[in-house]
Amino acid sequence: MVLGLGTSSTAAHALDRIGELLHCGILRDVVSILTSEWAVGRAAAAVGIPLADLNTHPVVNLSNDNTDEVDPALNLVKGQGGSVLCEKVVEGANRRFVVIVDKSKFVSRLGASDLGSPWRPSPSAGSSLSAASEASSMACRALISS
Ligand SMILES: O=C(CO)[C@H](O)[C@H](O)COP(=O)(O)O
């Protein structure tokens, strides 16, 4: 199975479980396609999920991801995590897309949380965020160049 891994702290919980199932042999022959090296790549490597890319695996059987808001009609807004372009590239190769949501993302209407507010990183977050953004762009270029 080719698994697309969205960039999300919530979907990262699924990674831990996938890692456990691989280790005890319940899951086999799984490779993953990353949507960010800097976040999900490290987490996937840490739990032993083999990594691949769209060059060798152009069809993704299943991707998991999260969202920033979900309304009562299940419309979603994504992208606050900073990897939405890579996620769209991987999701474009998808057969199935599963969104893992906890209740903190439920809103009465899209835009009801502070998503629309101007986002200002704290000064201390600046350097790590720009490094993360750069790494994400590199991973994305690698995906798109395939
Ligand atoms: O859209 C995303 C990344 O582009 C994320 O899925 C979204 O920001 C939610 O992330 P988290 O699970 O960490 O709250």
The ligand as a Gaussian input file, in Angstrom:
#p B3LYP/6-31G(d) Opt

LIG

0 1
 O       -3.549000      22.027000       6.612000
 C       -2.642000      21.555000       7.260000
 C       -1.251000      21.591000       6.787000
 O       -1.145000      22.244000       5.559000
 C       -2.915000      20.866000       8.559000
 O       -3.533000      19.658000       8.290000
 C       -3.800000      21.711000       9.411000
 O       -3.130000      22.928000       9.627000
 C       -4.111000      21.066000      10.747000
 O       -2.942000      20.746000      11.448000
 P       -2.952000      20.194000      12.931000
 O       -3.457000      18.766000      12.909000
 O       -1.511000      20.248000      13.352000
 O       -3.831000      21.089000      13.739000

